[in-house]
Amino acid sequence: PAYKAAISGAVPGEWTMDLDAAKALAAQTGLPLLLNFTGSDWCGWCRLMDKQVFSQDAWKTYAKERFILVWIDFPQDKALVPARFVERNQQLLKEFDVGGFPTFILLDADGQTRLGQAGASRDVDPERFIAVLEDVLRASDKAIAALKERLTDEQKTALDAAKADRDGARRKLADWIATDPEPSEENTVLYQSMRDDVERTEAAFMEWLKSAP
């Protein structure tokens, strides 16, 4: 079959299904891993990402300097994934709690530390998706720990406050959703209000990080 990614070995910036080789290369190069959970032959959003981002030269140029790319596919055409990867892909789906496709998980070069995740958007292009990934990397615990080494105590306090606001807004929304609230106009308004708080605090946190020394 014409596989949509290599089935053995790994090269920076090129998709591979060989996670073991990808992890070995990440450890060797120090590059983070980008795991693409996709339904390559049926998922409309996945196809949109392939067309508008991954097939574009701007993405290819960026990715080969920045990421080891891993293709984790759940196609309708079972021939698109070698049999030896099928069970492993299912395990990864559960391990990373993936709820929809595409989901992009970023791992540190150690192959274990989760840096964050991203999804698709209708108006995506290489520049927009690259900006999303850079924000994910910038907001990771690893990057924040490195940043704090260069900050004054006052700046650390401001950073911690911005992060706490963001985390608190996220937690408030998640806890409310977990109560399985009844559909109603009042709850719709409440949900949107909490979503607005999440977006506001996330934007403020990212702005702080981008303007940090």
Secondary structure, 3 states (H helix, E strand, C coil): CCCCCECCCCCCCCEECCHHHHHHHHHHHCCCEEEEEECCCCCHHHHHHHHHHHCCHHHHHHHHHHCEEEEEECCCCHHHCCHHHHHHHHHHHHHCCCCCCCEEEEECCCCCCEEEEECCCCCCCHHHHHHHHHHHHHCCHHHHHHHHCCCCHHHHHHHHHHHHHHHHHHHHHHHHHHCCCCCCHHHHHHHHHHHHHHHHHHHHHHHHHHHCC
